[in-house]
Every structure is written in structure tokens, then in C-alpha cells.
Amino acid sequence: MLIKIQFFLFFYFLVFFGHSHDKKFFLGVTVGNISKDIKEKYYLSNSSGAIVLDLNDNGPAKKRGLSIGDIILSINEKNINNFYNVIKYVSTYSGNRILKIIVLRDNILNEVTVELVEMN
């Protein structure tokens, strides 16, 4: 039961996160912490990244090329150590709406630029 509640909270915060001057922004991802098996597979340190678990079909993250299974390593040159870092960074982000996200996919580093979309 606790896992289901945590997953719901991850989804809620990550699909509807981001704000600046009383505006709310939408990225459209669900992320979680990386399992030990995945860390071993990709030779990641114990404090590396957050994994993309789901993408909103209409979200900017999917439209710009993020994929389920991507491991987010940094956002705008800020290291991501776990799913909470993603929530914290984006929910407190107050710069322009452009995010430069570095992801690991199939052992290859990729840079994905995503523009947060304002929610109505």
C-alpha cells in the first residue's frame, strides 16, 4: 500500500510541477529512484539520477524526446541524485521555461532541451 501511495505522489508532483510568479508549469514525466540492478547495469554510483517511469502523451518531455527508462542525470547542469531532486529543482525553478536535461539512454549520454508548458 505504501508503494502505491508513494507512486501516486511521484506522479502528482511530477506531472504538475513547476511554478514561477504564481504560474504553474507542466513537464509531463513521472520519475522514481533507480533500482540497484539498473545502477549495476549502467555502472552508476549510489547517488546517480532518477529514472523516467512514465510520460504524459501530451507533455513537452515526450514531445522533445524523453523516453521511459531514461535516467535523468542533470537538469540545467544541476546533478540529480534521486527523484526528489527532480521534484525540488523543477518545482522551485524560477528561470526561463527552458530546461537542459542530460539523460543516459542505452549507455549513451543525450541532451534533451524541454520547454515547460504553462498550465491553464
Residue, then its C-alpha position, 0 to 999 in steps of 0.5 A: m500500500l505504501i508503494k502505491i501511495q508513494f507512486f501516486l505522489f511521484f506522479y502528482f508532483l511530477v506531472f504538475f510541477g513547476h511554478s514561477h510568479d504564481k504560474k504553474f508549469f507542466l513537464g509531463v514525466t513521472v520519475g522514481n529512484i533507480s533500482k540497484d540492478i539498473k545502477e549495476k547495469y549502467y555502472l552508476s554510483n549510489s547517488s546517480g539520477a532518477i529514472v523516467l517511469d512514465l510520460n504524459d502523451n501530451g507533455p513537452a518531455k515526450k514531445r522533445g524526446l524523453s523516453i521511459g527508462d531514461i535516467i535523468l542525470s542533470i537538469n540545467e547542469k544541476n546533478i540529480n541524485n534521486f527523484y526528489n531532486v527532480i521534484k525540488y529543482v523543477s518545482t522551485y525553478s524560477g528561470n526561463r521555461i527552458l530546461k537542459i536535461i542530460v539523460l543516459r539512454d542505452n549507455i549513451l549520454n543525450e541532451v534533451t532541451v524541454e520547454l515547460v508548458e504553462m498550465n491553464 
